[in-house]
Amino acid sequence: MKKSILNCSLSLAFAPLLLSAGFSHAAQTESYYLIEEIPLEAANGLAEGDGNINVTAASEDGNYVAGNALTFRSPFRFYDFSDRTTYDYGCQYASEVCNLFYYGTGSFYELYRDRLRDQSSKLYKSNVLAFISERNISGAHTDGKNIPPLPTWDTVNEKLYVFDDISNDTYTTDTRVNSINGELGWAVGYDSSPFTSDTGSSYARDFIQRGFAYNLSTQAKITLLPTAFNSSGDLADDKGGLSSGLQIIEKDGRTLVIGLASVSYSNSDSFGECQTGNRENYYRCSGFHTQAWAWDITDALDGDQVTGELFVDGYVRSRYGNAPNFNLIKDYNGEVFVGISSDDVFDSTNGSRGRATFYTDNGDGTYKLTKIPNIAIDGDNDQFEDSVTHTWANAINNQSLVVGNLRYVEVKSRNRPVEGFVYDNEENSENYQEVRWPLRNKPFSGANSEFSDINDSGIIVGWRDGDGEEQPSYNGTTRRQTGMILDYNRFLEGNSSYTWTLNQLTCYEQNGEPQIPLYRFEYATHINDEGEIFANGYHYETAEDFVNGVNPRAVLLKLVRNPAVTDIDNLAVCPQIEEVKYERKGASSLWLALLLLPVVFVRRFIKH
């Protein structure tokens, strides 16, 4: 049997790419960031996981991280059917490229959607696999050159079991961790109900998604119940309803989970179409109208089921009966929540659009919502609703700076880009209510940039198009994304140097030569106030594979600041490393683009 890509020896993980001595001498020998790899192993429910892994939550102290592994390939990297911004935008690429995502073994349609459609006659298998890891310090970086020994993390070697039973032969639930609060000691998210059968040939489950709170120390599990909306008052008559834990906070001495819960069906047949309808009807999910909800788990014990209450009233706009309504909380700075609220722009079953929103306290335990103003396209804003699918706010810091994103549905320079924004919500700021776009149209019109998190120093993390990724995406192919940071204060000051890729910040010098660890950082999702970053990416065993972007091993990474390097303007001099441009006789340009697709090179946790 071929060995798993997750079981490769870490002794190779820091074999660097040695760069030519022709480059100018490095300014300093150590890297700005030091790398910690969170080891993954294919076992105990993770064996079917694809190389498509992401960080979904991290504690503020940097000692806990949670992630997801999907069993299927998809154009929707962060797929979560209770968050429409993660999938309700289709596939813009050439048909040959979209078909790679949608069709064939291990694809979105032929694996994930077909398993849902066949759920009553075939035992469903888990497709969204969650896991949590804790940092155990047993070593330290010794010389700032990204070589061992390193602080170590617990090996991730099993999925998180919430409502599923570890003793089952087949795992049948889909799980996600949305937030971790290390100080309070809880992680929150959702899981689905296990499938069961009385006959052995017909299967059913009690609910498609239910929130949980998971104690990091005791592994106690609390169920977050939605409230029945039918006349019987029985959740079974609501198909079990739907709920999810999104944030865990302390307020007035109480431990509260803030999340979402179902309040009615979004359409008479949307639930059925979401679960067992045609493959293409995934956009009908989740099948419910949902609302922001709060659960008090202060006194809850392991196994308790806790009922919650309405947290927010209303939506940005709700005027049509068919469009799904939702509020989804993403972050909290101690006073203000930020996230997404629905605006039913069109009277159709997918006519809702997410709008970046902040939520403020009414003084009675409930919150009111306000759509973030002044978010605009760089064009005719009378056409905003026709040009944009979703806007959403991801994070807010203690200076009330909000980071979020806008996704185009109209084509802009041969792409439907995502563009990151910063909104200033501080009333005493000279920039109050201004929206800035630090990477819009940089380095060219239609470039992608996505902002995921911001810390109290104004450092933003996210991702953008990789260097050299300039090919058309609309009716074309994908662009490789690269993790990056952005110093917002430098941007405001007019400093021309305000953003860097993570690969730039992990380069170092050894024996007078600049070197790059053989990692490609992809999606940087979290940053804390110590400047520690969590990201996913890929490791390559050889420099040739690194340059060509082939044979990657999927990894989760934590970057920690190197205390010996304090000047970001005086980094080791490392050139941009772009993919080799393939040239094959008789091959069409589209086929060459397909050869470079990341999906082609994805390695599963276990190769068969």
Backbone torsions as a table, in degrees:
resi	resn	phi	psi	omega
1	MET	NA	136.0	177.5
2	LYS	-69.3	144.0	-177.2
3	LYS	-74.9	151.9	178.5
4	SER	-67.1	147.3	175.0
5	ILE	-66.8	-18.5	179.5
6	LEU	-87.2	-10.0	-178.2
7	ASN	-102.2	9.7	177.4
8	CYS	-65.1	145.8	179.0
9	SER	-63.5	136.5	176.5
10	LEU	-74.7	-5.1	178.2
11	SER	-63.6	-23.8	178.4
12	LEU	-90.4	-9.6	-169.5
13	ALA	-66.0	-20.5	-176.6
14	PHE	-118.6	19.4	170.9
15	ALA	-71.2	112.6	-168.2
16	PRO	-86.0	167.0	169.9
17	LEU	-87.0	113.9	178.4
18	LEU	-82.3	124.6	-177.7
19	LEU	-94.3	155.4	-175.3
20	SER	-59.2	142.4	178.1
21	ALA	-67.5	-7.7	178.5
22	GLY	-69.6	-16.8	178.1
23	PHE	-76.8	155.3	-177.3
24	SER	-63.4	151.9	-176.7
25	HIS	-61.1	136.0	-176.8
26	ALA	-65.3	144.4	-178.2
27	ALA	-71.5	-34.3	177.9
28	GLN	-147.4	162.3	-169.7
29	THR	-90.6	-23.8	-173.0
30	GLU	-100.0	157.4	-179.3
31	SER	-86.0	154.3	179.6
32	TYR	-69.3	-37.2	176.9
33	TYR	-119.0	145.8	175.0
34	LEU	-107.6	144.6	-170.9
35	ILE	-100.9	132.3	166.0
36	GLU	-118.1	127.9	176.6
37	GLU	-99.2	132.7	178.2
38	ILE	-92.9	108.3	-170.8
39	PRO	-69.4	138.3	179.3
40	LEU	-119.4	142.5	-179.8
41	GLU	-137.5	136.6	-177.9
42	ALA	-80.5	104.7	180.0
43	ALA	-168.0	162.9	167.1
44	ASN	47.7	58.1	175.9
45	GLY	94.1	-12.0	178.3
46	LEU	-97.5	-2.6	-172.3
47	ALA	-61.9	-29.4	-177.7
48	GLU	-90.9	0.6	-178.4
49	GLY	-64.7	141.1	178.5
50	ASP	-86.7	171.1	173.5
51	GLY	-66.3	-5.6	-179.1
52	ASN	-79.5	82.5	-179.1
53	ILE	-118.6	149.2	-179.8
54	ASN	-144.2	153.7	168.9
55	VAL	-80.5	128.3	178.8
56	THR	-109.9	-19.4	-179.0
57	ALA	-158.9	150.9	175.4
58	ALA	-150.7	141.5	178.3
59	SER	-75.5	152.7	-177.0
60	GLU	-62.1	-30.9	179.7
61	ASP	-80.6	-3.5	176.5
62	GLY	78.0	10.7	-175.5
63	ASN	-99.3	-9.0	176.4
64	TYR	-130.8	142.2	175.5
65	VAL	-140.5	144.0	175.5
66	ALA	-126.5	152.8	-179.8
67	GLY	-150.1	175.3	176.6
68	ASN	-124.9	144.8	167.1
69	ALA	-124.2	127.8	177.4
70	LEU	-96.4	146.3	179.3
71	THR	-84.1	-10.1	-171.6
72	PHE	-125.5	154.3	172.7
73	ARG	-90.0	149.9	-171.1
74	SER	-163.2	152.5	171.1
75	PRO	-72.9	-6.5	-175.8
76	PHE	-106.1	88.3	-171.3
77	ARG	-62.7	-35.0	-176.5
78	PHE	-108.1	36.0	-171.7
79	TYR	-52.5	127.0	177.2
80	ASP	-153.4	107.3	-169.0
81	PHE	-71.4	-4.2	171.4
82	SER	-95.6	2.9	176.1
83	ASP	-126.3	99.3	-172.3
84	ARG	-64.3	-24.2	-179.8
85	THR	-67.2	-14.2	-177.8
86	THR	-89.6	-6.8	-178.1
87	TYR	-149.7	-16.5	-172.1
88	ASP	-84.7	62.1	176.7
89	TYR	-150.9	1.6	172.9
90	GLY	68.8	-165.1	-178.1
91	CYS	-121.5	117.6	-173.9
92	GLN	-90.2	-7.4	-169.6
93	TYR	-79.6	176.3	175.2
94	ALA	-57.6	151.4	-175.2
95	SER	-56.9	-35.7	179.6
96	GLU	-63.3	-35.9	179.9
97	VAL	-73.5	-47.7	179.4
98	CYS	-59.7	-37.1	179.4
99	ASN	-63.4	-31.5	176.5
100	LEU	-63.9	-36.3	178.1
101	PHE	-75.1	-40.6	-169.5
102	TYR	-89.1	-30.4	-169.5
103	TYR	-123.4	158.2	177.9
104	GLY	96.2	171.2	-178.5
105	THR	-56.4	129.5	177.7
106	GLY	79.2	14.8	-175.4
107	SER	-92.8	170.0	-179.4
108	PHE	-59.4	-45.8	-179.6
109	TYR	-76.4	-51.5	-168.1
110	GLU	-83.0	-9.9	171.0
111	LEU	-109.6	-68.7	-172.1
112	TYR	-66.8	-55.2	-176.1
113	ARG	-66.6	-37.6	178.9
114	ASP	-67.6	-34.5	176.1
115	ARG	-64.1	-39.6	176.4
116	LEU	-64.8	-45.4	-176.8
117	ARG	-63.5	-31.2	-177.4
118	ASP	-97.5	15.0	-169.7
119	GLN	-62.9	-26.0	-179.1
120	SER	-82.0	-23.5	-176.6
121	SER	-107.8	-19.6	178.2
122	LYS	-128.6	141.8	-179.1
123	LEU	-66.0	118.7	-179.8
124	TYR	-65.6	142.1	175.8
125	LYS	-112.8	145.7	-178.2
126	SER	-56.3	136.3	-179.8
127	ASN	-122.3	-17.1	177.1
128	VAL	-121.1	107.5	-169.8
129	LEU	-108.2	122.2	-179.3
130	ALA	-104.8	153.6	176.9
131	PHE	-152.4	156.5	178.6
132	ILE	-129.5	140.4	176.3
133	SER	-131.1	146.9	178.0
134	GLU	-116.4	141.6	-179.4
135	ARG	-81.1	126.8	173.8
136	ASN	-117.6	111.0	-175.3
137	ILE	-82.0	116.2	176.3
138	SER	-129.2	4.0	179.5
139	GLY	-156.9	-174.0	179.8
140	ALA	-151.3	152.4	170.9
141	HIS	-62.0	132.1	-173.9
142	THR	-101.4	-28.7	-173.5
143	ASP	-140.5	8.7	175.7
144	GLY	71.0	19.8	-178.2
145	LYS	-114.6	20.3	176.8
146	ASN	55.5	44.6	172.8
147	ILE	-128.3	157.5	-178.4
148	PRO	-60.3	163.6	0.8
149	PRO	-81.3	150.9	-177.3
150	LEU	-121.7	154.6	166.1
151	PRO	-57.0	142.4	-174.3
152	THR	-110.5	154.4	175.8
153	TRP	-114.6	154.6	170.4
154	ASP	-57.0	137.9	175.4
155	THR	-69.2	130.0	174.4
156	VAL	-79.5	108.2	-176.5
157	ASN	-131.0	13.9	172.5
158	GLU	-159.2	155.4	176.5
159	LYS	-76.5	163.2	176.7
160	LEU	-79.1	125.4	179.4
161	TYR	-102.4	118.2	178.3
162	VAL	-113.4	-71.6	177.2
163	PHE	-97.6	-16.8	174.3
164	ASP	-76.6	160.6	-179.2
165	ASP	-109.7	125.2	-177.7
166	ILE	-61.9	-21.6	-178.2
167	SER	-82.3	-7.7	179.5
168	ASN	-67.5	149.1	175.6
169	ASP	-72.4	-33.8	-179.4
170	THR	-126.6	133.7	179.9
171	TYR	-96.2	135.1	-167.8
172	THR	-128.2	10.1	-178.4
173	THR	-110.2	153.0	176.1
174	ASP	-109.5	127.0	-166.6
175	THR	-128.9	146.1	175.4
176	ARG	-148.0	136.7	171.2
177	VAL	-100.8	123.1	-176.4
178	ASN	-97.9	-26.9	-175.7
179	SER	-158.8	147.6	175.8
180	ILE	-129.1	130.7	173.1
181	ASN	-116.6	99.0	-176.9
182	GLY	-66.5	-32.0	-179.8
183	GLU	-67.4	-42.1	177.9
184	LEU	-82.6	-20.3	175.6
185	GLY	85.0	27.5	-177.6
186	TRP	-131.2	148.6	166.2
187	ALA	-117.6	145.1	179.8
188	VAL	-130.7	153.8	-179.8
189	GLY	179.8	-144.4	177.0
190	TYR	-144.5	158.8	172.4
191	ASP	-141.9	162.2	174.2
192	SER	-102.0	170.9	179.6
193	SER	-80.9	142.4	174.6
194	PRO	-64.0	147.5	172.8
195	PHE	-80.0	140.5	177.0
196	THR	-132.4	163.9	-179.7
197	SER	-145.3	133.0	173.7
198	ASP	-88.7	-20.7	-174.2
199	THR	-110.7	-18.2	-175.5
200	GLY	87.4	-5.3	-179.1
201	SER	-129.5	-9.5	178.8
202	SER	-129.8	129.8	-171.4
203	TYR	-121.3	150.7	179.2
204	ALA	-152.9	160.9	174.5
205	ARG	-137.8	160.4	-173.2
206	ASP	-82.6	-27.2	-179.0
207	PHE	-159.9	157.1	-178.0
208	ILE	-92.6	-22.5	-179.4
209	GLN	-163.5	129.0	178.8
210	ARG	-142.4	138.1	-177.2
211	GLY	-72.5	155.4	176.3
212	PHE	-144.2	158.8	166.4
213	ALA	-121.9	132.0	-173.4
214	TYR	-122.2	121.1	-178.0
215	ASN	-78.9	124.8	-174.2
216	LEU	-69.4	-24.8	-178.1
217	SER	-92.5	-45.9	-173.4
218	THR	-101.2	-10.1	-174.9
219	GLN	63.7	18.6	173.3
220	ALA	-62.0	143.8	-177.5
221	LYS	-124.6	124.6	179.4
222	ILE	-111.8	132.1	178.5
223	THR	-92.2	133.2	-179.9
224	LEU	-102.8	102.1	-174.0
225	LEU	-81.4	138.2	164.9
226	PRO	-74.9	168.9	176.9
227	THR	-101.0	130.9	-179.7
228	ALA	-59.7	138.8	-179.8
229	PHE	-110.4	-3.9	179.3
230	ASN	-87.2	168.9	-174.5
231	SER	-67.8	-24.4	-179.5
232	SER	-76.6	-20.9	-177.0
233	GLY	75.2	12.0	-177.7
234	ASP	-106.0	123.0	-179.4
235	LEU	-60.4	-27.8	179.0
236	ALA	-60.6	-29.8	178.7
237	ASP	-80.1	-3.7	173.0
238	ASP	-107.3	24.1	-173.5
239	LYS	57.8	26.0	-179.0
240	GLY	89.3	-10.0	-177.2
241	GLY	65.9	-169.2	-177.9
242	LEU	-149.0	141.4	174.0
243	SER	-153.1	164.4	178.7
244	SER	-159.1	138.2	172.1
245	GLY	-88.0	128.9	-175.0
246	LEU	-115.2	-36.1	179.3
247	GLN	-141.9	149.3	175.3
248	ILE	-123.3	122.5	-173.4
249	ILE	-136.0	165.7	170.7
250	GLU	-114.7	129.7	179.4
251	LYS	-143.8	126.5	-180.0
252	ASP	53.2	39.4	177.2
253	GLY	78.3	3.6	-179.7
254	ARG	-109.9	147.1	176.5
255	THR	-96.1	116.8	-174.0
256	LEU	-119.0	140.0	168.9
257	VAL	-103.2	125.7	175.5
258	ILE	-104.2	129.6	-177.6
259	GLY	-156.5	-144.3	178.6
260	LEU	-137.1	156.4	178.9
261	ALA	-149.0	151.4	179.6
262	SER	-72.0	142.3	178.4
263	VAL	-123.9	-12.6	174.8
264	SER	-178.5	171.1	171.8
265	TYR	-75.2	142.8	179.7
266	SER	-77.0	-23.3	-179.0
267	ASN	-163.8	153.9	-174.1
268	SER	-60.9	-27.7	-178.1
269	ASP	-122.7	6.0	-176.7
270	SER	-65.9	-37.1	-179.8
271	PHE	-61.6	-47.0	179.3
272	GLY	-64.1	-39.7	178.9
273	GLU	-67.0	-37.0	177.4
274	CYS	-61.2	-44.9	-172.0
275	GLN	-86.2	-47.4	-172.0
276	THR	-129.1	9.1	180.0
277	GLY	-78.8	-170.9	-179.7
278	ASN	-55.7	150.7	-179.3
279	ARG	-50.3	-41.8	-173.5
280	GLU	-72.7	-6.9	-175.6
281	ASN	-91.7	21.3	175.8
282	TYR	-58.0	-26.5	-178.6
283	TYR	-68.0	-11.0	177.2
284	ARG	-79.5	-8.4	-179.1
285	CYS	-70.7	152.8	4.6
286	SER	-85.9	-6.1	-175.7
287	GLY	93.8	-4.1	-179.1
288	PHE	-120.6	149.4	156.1
289	HIS	-76.0	135.6	178.2
290	THR	-124.9	157.3	-179.9
291	GLN	-136.9	154.2	175.9
292	ALA	-63.9	137.8	-171.8
293	TRP	-136.4	157.1	178.1
294	ALA	-133.0	137.1	177.4
295	TRP	-124.5	133.7	176.2
296	ASP	-95.1	111.6	-177.9
297	ILE	-109.5	15.9	-175.2
298	THR	-52.2	-45.4	-174.5
299	ASP	-105.7	10.1	-176.4
300	ALA	-74.5	146.5	179.0
301	LEU	-113.7	166.1	-179.8
302	ASP	-53.2	128.5	179.0
303	GLY	89.7	-7.0	-179.6
304	ASP	-69.1	149.5	172.3
305	GLN	-111.8	119.3	-172.1
306	VAL	-109.6	132.0	174.1
307	THR	-91.1	150.4	-177.2
308	GLY	-117.8	-164.5	-180.0
309	GLU	-147.6	162.0	-179.3
310	LEU	-58.7	134.7	-177.6
311	PHE	-108.6	-33.3	-179.2
312	VAL	-134.5	142.4	176.3
313	ASP	-110.1	128.2	175.5
314	GLY	91.1	178.5	-179.4
315	TYR	-138.6	173.7	176.1
316	VAL	-54.8	-46.9	175.6
317	ARG	-158.7	133.1	178.9
318	SER	-139.1	104.3	-174.4
319	ARG	-134.0	-11.7	-178.1
320	TYR	-118.5	149.1	-177.2
321	GLY	-78.0	-24.5	-174.0
322	ASN	-90.9	-26.2	-174.8
323	ALA	-77.0	132.2	-178.9
324	PRO	-70.0	137.8	177.5
325	ASN	-102.2	145.2	-179.9
326	PHE	-161.8	150.6	163.6
327	ASN	-127.0	135.5	-176.7
328	LEU	-139.0	116.3	-176.6
329	ILE	-85.1	133.4	-178.5
330	LYS	-110.2	-33.1	-174.4
331	ASP	-159.5	166.1	-176.0
332	TYR	-149.2	134.2	178.7
333	ASN	-108.9	15.6	-178.5
334	GLY	100.3	-17.8	178.2
335	GLU	-131.2	-41.1	-172.7
336	VAL	-123.5	137.4	171.1
337	PHE	-97.4	151.5	172.5
338	VAL	-131.3	156.6	179.8
339	GLY	174.1	-132.9	-172.8
340	ILE	-138.2	138.6	171.7
341	SER	-130.9	149.0	-173.5
342	SER	-81.9	146.6	173.5
343	ASP	-130.6	108.6	-177.3
344	ASP	-80.4	88.0	-175.9
345	VAL	-68.0	-37.8	-177.2
346	PHE	-124.6	152.0	179.6
347	ASP	-89.3	77.1	180.0
348	SER	-153.4	170.6	-177.0
349	THR	-70.1	-14.5	170.9
350	ASN	-125.7	34.6	-175.9
351	GLY	-83.4	-3.6	178.9
352	SER	-80.4	144.9	173.7
353	ARG	-124.9	134.8	175.2
354	GLY	-71.5	140.1	177.4
355	ARG	-129.0	129.4	179.7
356	ALA	-56.5	132.4	-168.0
357	THR	-143.4	148.9	166.7
358	PHE	-121.0	155.7	-171.9
359	TYR	-127.5	127.6	-177.1
360	THR	-122.4	152.7	-172.8
361	ASP	-71.2	130.8	174.0
362	ASN	-80.3	-10.5	-178.2
363	GLY	94.0	-4.9	-179.3
364	ASP	-121.4	18.1	-178.9
365	GLY	93.5	-12.0	175.2
366	THR	-104.0	166.1	-175.9
367	TYR	-127.1	150.3	173.6
368	LYS	-107.8	153.2	-177.2
369	LEU	-109.0	150.4	175.8
370	THR	-138.3	123.1	175.1
371	LYS	-66.1	133.3	178.7
372	ILE	-62.4	123.9	-176.7
373	PRO	-81.0	166.1	168.0
374	ASN	69.7	15.9	171.6
375	ILE	-80.0	121.5	-171.9
376	ALA	-140.3	155.4	171.3
377	ILE	-86.8	162.8	177.1
378	ASP	-92.4	61.6	-179.1
379	GLY	-164.5	-149.2	-179.5
380	ASP	-79.4	105.0	-176.0
381	ASN	-77.0	-4.9	167.3
382	ASP	-66.8	-18.5	179.4
383	GLN	-102.6	17.5	-174.3
384	PHE	-56.5	-49.1	-175.2
385	GLU	-65.1	-29.6	177.2
386	ASP	-83.0	-16.4	-174.5
387	SER	-97.4	-21.9	-170.0
388	VAL	-122.6	135.2	169.9
389	THR	-81.9	-72.7	-173.8
390	HIS	-126.9	150.0	161.3
391	THR	-122.4	149.1	-179.9
392	TRP	-154.6	149.5	177.2
393	ALA	-103.5	129.8	-177.1
394	ASN	-99.8	-34.8	-171.3
395	ALA	-155.7	155.1	175.8
396	ILE	-139.2	136.3	178.7
397	ASN	-101.6	-177.2	-176.1
398	ASN	-74.3	-8.6	172.3
399	GLN	-94.2	9.0	178.6
400	SER	63.8	28.6	169.4
401	LEU	-86.5	127.4	-177.0
402	VAL	-110.3	132.1	173.5
403	VAL	-111.5	142.9	179.9
404	GLY	-162.0	-165.4	-172.7
405	ASN	-147.0	159.2	175.2
406	LEU	-127.4	133.4	178.0
407	ARG	-115.0	126.0	178.4
408	TYR	-79.1	145.1	165.9
409	VAL	-104.0	-28.1	173.8
410	GLU	-78.6	155.9	-177.7
411	VAL	-84.1	130.8	178.8
412	LYS	-125.5	105.9	179.4
413	SER	54.5	52.5	175.0
414	ARG	63.8	33.7	176.4
415	ASN	-157.8	153.6	166.7
416	ARG	-106.3	84.5	-168.1
417	PRO	-76.8	161.2	162.4
418	VAL	-103.7	134.2	-179.0
419	GLU	-126.8	128.1	-179.5
420	GLY	-82.2	142.5	178.2
421	PHE	-129.4	163.2	171.7
422	VAL	-126.5	128.4	179.0
423	TYR	-116.0	133.1	179.9
424	ASP	-96.9	111.9	-177.4
425	ASN	-104.7	12.8	179.3
426	GLU	-87.9	115.5	-174.8
427	GLU	-61.9	-27.9	-178.4
428	ASN	-90.3	2.4	-179.5
429	SER	-83.7	145.5	175.9
430	GLU	-68.9	-14.0	179.0
431	ASN	-105.4	19.4	-176.1
432	TYR	-52.7	129.9	177.8
433	GLN	67.7	11.0	174.7
434	GLU	-84.6	145.0	175.6
435	VAL	-113.8	126.4	179.1
436	ARG	-115.8	152.2	-177.4
437	TRP	-126.8	80.8	-172.1
438	PRO	-61.6	-26.1	-177.0
439	LEU	-121.1	12.6	178.2
440	ARG	-62.1	129.3	178.0
441	ASN	59.2	28.9	177.2
442	LYS	-122.4	123.7	6.7
443	PRO	-88.6	3.4	179.7
444	PHE	-154.5	162.1	179.3
445	SER	-61.1	134.8	179.5
446	GLY	87.3	8.0	177.8
447	ALA	-70.9	147.6	177.3
448	ASN	-89.4	139.7	167.6
449	SER	-150.1	136.0	-178.0
450	GLU	-135.0	128.0	-178.1
451	PHE	-103.3	130.5	-174.7
452	SER	-111.2	-35.0	-174.3
453	ASP	-155.2	160.1	177.1
454	ILE	-144.9	139.1	176.9
455	ASN	-102.0	-178.1	-174.1
456	ASP	-72.5	-11.2	174.6
457	SER	-89.5	1.7	180.0
458	GLY	79.5	19.7	176.9
459	ILE	-90.5	123.8	-177.4
460	ILE	-103.8	140.7	171.4
461	VAL	-119.3	153.5	178.6
462	GLY	175.6	-141.6	-179.8
463	TRP	-155.0	162.3	179.2
464	ARG	-147.9	176.9	174.3
465	ASP	-60.1	136.7	177.5
466	GLY	-66.0	159.3	178.4
467	ASP	-57.3	131.3	179.8
468	GLY	84.5	-3.2	-179.2
469	GLU	-87.3	83.7	-174.7
470	GLU	-119.5	3.4	-175.9
471	GLN	-70.7	151.8	176.6
472	PRO	-59.7	139.8	175.0
473	SER	-101.0	-39.2	178.7
474	TYR	-67.7	120.8	-172.5
475	ASN	56.8	27.0	179.0
476	GLY	-130.9	-129.3	-176.7
477	THR	-132.7	177.7	-176.5
478	THR	-74.5	161.8	171.3
479	ARG	-114.7	128.9	177.1
480	ARG	-61.7	135.8	179.0
481	GLN	-100.4	148.7	-179.8
482	THR	-130.6	135.6	179.0
483	GLY	-66.5	144.5	-177.0
484	MET	-150.0	164.5	168.7
485	ILE	-122.4	158.1	-179.6
486	LEU	-141.4	127.1	177.4
487	ASP	-90.7	104.0	-173.6
488	TYR	-68.6	-33.0	178.9
489	ASN	-66.0	-39.6	175.5
490	ARG	-62.8	-40.4	178.0
491	PHE	-59.3	-46.0	-179.5
492	LEU	-64.1	-33.0	-179.2
493	GLU	-75.9	-9.4	-178.8
494	GLY	86.3	11.1	177.6
495	ASN	-67.3	129.1	-177.0
496	SER	-72.4	-17.2	178.8
497	SER	-107.3	97.7	-177.2
498	TYR	-137.3	0.8	178.7
499	THR	-143.9	145.0	-176.5
500	TRP	-143.8	147.5	171.5
501	THR	-79.9	156.6	178.9
502	LEU	-67.9	-28.6	175.5
503	ASN	-64.1	-37.6	176.1
504	GLN	-61.0	-36.3	-172.3
505	LEU	-87.1	-3.8	176.3
506	THR	-111.7	0.7	174.6
507	CYS	-70.0	148.1	179.2
508	TYR	-147.9	176.2	179.6
509	GLU	-117.4	138.0	175.2
510	GLN	-140.0	129.8	-178.2
511	ASN	54.0	38.2	175.8
512	GLY	80.6	4.1	-177.9
513	GLU	-120.7	134.1	174.3
514	PRO	-70.4	140.9	-178.5
515	GLN	-138.7	151.4	179.6
516	ILE	-121.3	124.0	172.3
517	PRO	-57.7	148.3	-171.4
518	LEU	-82.9	55.4	175.8
519	TYR	-119.2	142.5	164.6
520	ARG	-112.5	119.5	178.6
521	PHE	-86.0	132.3	-173.7
522	GLU	-108.6	-75.3	-175.9
523	TYR	-112.6	108.6	175.0
524	ALA	-89.2	112.5	-168.7
525	THR	-106.6	-24.7	-173.7
526	HIS	-139.9	143.2	171.8
527	ILE	-141.4	138.0	177.6
528	ASN	-105.5	-177.8	-174.4
529	ASP	-73.7	-10.9	172.0
530	GLU	-85.1	-2.1	-178.4
531	GLY	82.8	9.8	178.9
532	GLU	-78.2	136.9	-172.8
533	ILE	-120.4	139.4	170.6
534	PHE	-111.0	138.8	-178.1
535	ALA	-154.2	162.7	167.7
536	ASN	-105.4	168.7	178.5
537	GLY	-179.9	-158.6	-177.3
538	TYR	-138.5	142.0	173.2
539	HIS	-110.4	146.4	-179.1
540	TYR	-122.8	139.9	-176.4
541	GLU	-78.7	-23.2	-179.0
542	THR	-130.3	156.5	177.3
543	ALA	-64.0	-34.9	179.4
544	GLU	-63.7	-44.3	177.6
545	ASP	-63.2	-38.1	179.5
546	PHE	-61.7	-48.3	-178.3
547	VAL	-65.4	-40.7	-178.3
548	ASN	-81.2	-14.6	-179.9
549	GLY	70.5	34.5	-177.4
550	VAL	-121.6	160.4	177.3
551	ASN	56.8	48.2	-178.7
552	PRO	-80.6	156.1	169.9
553	ARG	-111.7	121.2	-177.6
554	ALA	-68.7	135.5	-176.5
555	VAL	-139.6	156.5	166.1
556	LEU	-107.8	139.9	-171.7
557	LEU	-134.8	145.0	168.9
558	LYS	-119.2	132.0	176.0
559	LEU	-107.2	128.2	179.1
560	VAL	-116.6	144.6	-178.4
561	ARG	-66.2	137.4	175.0
562	ASN	-84.3	112.2	-175.9
563	PRO	-65.1	-16.7	-179.3
564	ALA	-81.8	-11.2	-177.5
565	VAL	-118.9	109.9	-175.0
566	THR	-112.5	-12.7	-175.1
567	ASP	-109.8	104.6	-178.6
568	ILE	-72.1	-12.9	176.6
569	ASP	-86.8	1.6	-176.7
570	ASN	-130.1	57.2	-175.8
571	LEU	-87.5	162.4	169.3
572	ALA	-57.2	139.9	-175.0
573	VAL	-86.2	105.2	-179.0
574	CYS	-125.0	128.7	-178.8
575	PRO	-74.6	163.4	173.4
576	GLN	-70.2	135.2	177.9
577	ILE	-110.2	110.1	-178.8
578	GLU	-102.6	161.3	177.7
579	GLU	-63.2	147.5	173.6
580	VAL	-64.2	136.0	177.0
581	LYS	-85.4	110.1	-175.9
582	TYR	-74.3	141.2	175.8
583	GLU	-131.7	116.5	179.4
584	ARG	-130.2	133.0	-177.1
585	LYS	-61.8	133.5	173.1
586	GLY	78.1	-0.1	-177.8
587	ALA	-90.6	138.5	178.4
588	SER	-74.4	158.3	-180.0
589	SER	-63.5	-33.9	178.7
590	LEU	-65.8	-42.9	-179.8
591	TRP	-62.9	-38.4	177.1
592	LEU	-62.8	-39.3	177.9
593	ALA	-62.7	-40.6	179.4
594	LEU	-62.8	-35.8	179.3
595	LEU	-61.6	-27.7	-177.6
596	LEU	-92.2	-1.1	-179.0
597	LEU	-60.2	131.8	175.4
598	PRO	-55.8	-34.7	-176.9
599	VAL	-61.6	-30.4	-179.9
600	VAL	-66.6	-32.2	-173.9
601	PHE	-97.3	0.5	-179.7
602	VAL	-63.3	133.4	176.3
603	ARG	-108.8	131.7	177.0
604	ARG	-71.7	164.9	179.5
605	PHE	-60.0	-37.5	176.0
606	ILE	-123.4	125.8	175.8
607	LYS	-88.0	134.4	-179.9
608	HIS	-104.6	NA	NA
